[in-house]
Amino acid sequence: MKNKEVKLTKKNYEKDAIQEWNRLAKDPFHKIEFDTTIKFLKKYLPKKSFILDAGGGPGRYSIELAKMGHKVVLFDLVPEHLEIAKKKIRKEKVQTKIKDIVEGSITDLSKFENNSFDVVLCLGGPLSHVNPESERQKAINELLRVAKKGALIFVSVMSKYGVLLATPLGWPQEVGYKKHFENLVSNGEDYKWRGDGYCHYFTSTELEAIFAKKAVQIIEKVGLEGLNVSPEATNDFAKKYPKAWKNWLAIHDKICTDPVIVDLSGHMMIIVKKK
Ligand SMILES: C[S@@+](CC[C@H](N)C(=O)[O-])C[C@H]1O[C@@H](n2cnc3c(N)ncnc32)[C@H](O)[C@@H]1O
């Protein structure tokens, strides 16, 4: 593994691997990302698919999909995530559905043959940690290569306008550093992710343009968290006003594919079909 950003990403995630297991279930704000993603997986996945969960971390989606009857290969950069996944898989008794657990980078999926999977996932932003642009292209080519003809590919990434929307509440120090902030706005680049890591924030136009050049049909784009400016405010709202929260979620379900919501969400997902 030669790439500097990949090394830093690995270091940043291995520091607190269990937090990645907790992330999507820890509060109402984070649950929106998980529930919205699952809703779209359920909408499109053929029954009993063979799925690659690339950048699958400690396996939240792998386990959920295994429970639905799919067969899954879990793939991630960080061995600590995969160790947690092994324990959780045993606890949830889905060992027979998890066909393999493989360590590596999405920029090199050579462990898998061409046209292997019915569905390929790259969820929660693994692609946002890949730099430079040529490496992101490489990763996308790999995700498409291992997908069968007609397979669905789901990729979710961090959003530029989503992060900018959250800046006044969440990132005063980073905005205070003018050069860094300007670079984030013009190029979507954050070299200070979790201290010294790398994160690329996408616009939906940019994400769609990458896939438009590949042999795929673009199915849909989704804003995963919807109109949220701060996790704290959302969690407070959900806890204090459960009835209002239920109404909010029902509306989120209706508007999450609106192009404005796609760009303003913290994470956006693109769903494509390999031609
Ligand atoms: C925010 S987590 C999302 C994990 C999981 N997909 C989810 O949504 O819960 C991002 C994941 O991407 C993985 N990752 C980052 N860069 C990667 C790379 N180059 N190759 C494979 N995985 C990578 C990290 O180890 C981490 O598990």
The ligand as a Gaussian input file, in Angstrom:
#p B3LYP/6-31G(d) Opt

LIG

0 1
 C      -17.447000       5.797000       7.321000
 S      -16.857000       4.187000       7.120000
 C      -18.225000       3.330000       6.380000
 C      -18.251000       1.856000       6.682000
 C      -19.492000       1.132000       6.148000
 N      -19.498000       1.061000       4.709000
 C      -20.718000       1.833000       6.651000
 O      -21.338000       2.575000       5.884000
 O      -21.040000       1.638000       7.831000
 C      -15.725000       4.271000       5.801000
 C      -15.049000       2.938000       5.586000
 O      -14.237000       3.018000       4.438000
 C      -13.097000       2.233000       4.675000
 N      -12.102000       2.694000       3.713000
 C      -11.528000       3.920000       3.613000
 N      -10.677000       3.951000       2.572000
 C      -10.724000       2.706000       2.010000
 C      -10.059000       2.107000       0.909000
 N       -9.160000       2.759000       0.183000
 N      -10.355000       0.818000       0.620000
 C      -11.243000       0.110000       1.344000
 N      -11.893000       0.637000       2.405000
 C      -11.633000       1.912000       2.726000
 C      -12.753000       2.513000       6.122000
 O      -11.923000       1.534000       6.665000
 C      -14.146000       2.519000       6.734000
 O      -14.512000       1.241000       7.162000

